[in-house]
Amino acid sequence: MPKILIVGGGYAGFYTALKLEKWLRRGEAEVTIVDPLPYMTYQPFLPEVAAGSIEPRHAIVSHRRHLRNTEVLTAHVSKVDHASKTATITPAVGDDWEFQYDIIVMTAGAVSRTFPIPGVADRAIGMKCIEEAIAVRDQMMTNFDKAALLPAGPERDRLLTFTVVGGGFAGIEIFGEMRSLASDLLRYYPTISFEDTHFHLIEAMDRIMPEVSLKTSHWVIRNLAERGAEIHLETQLTSAVDGKVEMSNGESFESDVIVWTAGVMANPMVKNTDLPLEERGRLRVGADLRVRTEDGEVVPDAWAAGDVSAVPDLSGGGVHGYCVPNAQHAVRQGKLLAKSLVGTLRGDAPADYFHKNLGAVAGLGLYHGVFQAGPFAVKGIIAWLMHRGYHGLAVPMWERKIRVFGNWAFNFVLHRDITSIEARVTPRAEFEEFAARPKA
């Protein structure tokens, strides 16, 4: 049987494997998926995880539980030599080994794209994985615990000042959810007032959320301003050393939590392959999702989808002619890729990927949202309900949908959970402090 190797278990990789299990006949092919994490993260839920509205485990989907006919390897693919159809597998423990395949599917996703701004690598945190969302939630809640015991002053202000860099969908959603969480927390901290909390979003462009109309983006800015959040447009972060945020407009302030959402880039592991890349470091592919050379020739038995690939946007709505890196495209590309793979195994020609964006919906915190479809826009609680309905149904697997909707229903009655478990990062600290040791 031909061996199909899927590199990356995010949206595109997970859905490719899931649909291959559904459409492949018994004995038609062997499928192996390799990812350093044992789960797929539903990234649109990360802002709500950071805000305590969704239990973190409910925003991820286990590979092993739902890919029952696929070999799951929790490891890195550190190198691909497609000329010999060999991939180097690097596990967390043990030695590397060579994996021979017949067909490769590159769906390694994207990572946060940063710039060499002083302090960012040391102080900022991204919003690409579940661990980052959990850390933001716990740090916000812990900061409120600390600030409640301090008198007014610089240290208290620093703990209650929160910064987001990047005004795209990801940045605005996490910004709105963090503001919503802080407003909710005030009821439990009588020594902290609304005016004591400070929220700043830094965006280099002259507008936010390019996916929506300018009029709608202005509404979002006004909505957040009314809720006590400040957006700095046409402003760049110039330094974040030791938590001191300095901006290109000359302003500066101390901030204990700095979230970076200013763009993504293809997973750098693709540079360790002999597959053709385009100028931005993404795999060069055709509209049929087959990897191609610069001259447009098909690289046999090599496919790619999702954020790691430069897929032509035939709808004309992409950026520079390519599909933007988002979940809408990755999920649909994964499904089409699986269908095309099965078809080529049976002698059929692959179909081209075409998806016309029907709209964009964003949550801005409890009861605040925005939806845009062409010139039509919906704002406020109706858009917020549309956001929850869409993503609640879009998260893969029914057991996850039920858990997420259950979260929301319980939170509506019982309010969101505000418990910080920041001590989880040093779980042995208490044991070590009191553990008996042999005498010298």
ABEGO torsion letter per residue (X at the ends): XBBBBBBEABAAAAAAAAAAAAABBBGABBBBBBBABABBBBAAAAAAAAAGABBAAAABBBAAAABAABBBBBBBBABBBAAAGBBBBBBABEBBBBBBBABBBBAAEBBBBBBBBBGAAAABBBBABAAAAAAAAAAAAAAAAAAAABBBEAAAAAAABBBBBEABAAAAAAAAAAAAAAAAAAAABAABBAAABBBBBBBABABBGAABBAAAAAAAAAAAAAAGBBBBBGBBBABABGGBBBBAAGBBBBBABBBBABEBBBBAAAAABABBBBAAGBBBBBAAGBBBBAAGBBBBGBBBBEAABBBBBAAGABBGGBBBBBAAAAAAAAAAAAAAAAAAAAGBBBBBBBBBBAEBBBBAEBGBBBBBBEABBBBEAAAAAAAAAAAAAABBEAAAAAAAAAAAAAAAAAEBBABBAAAAABAAAAAAAABBBBBX
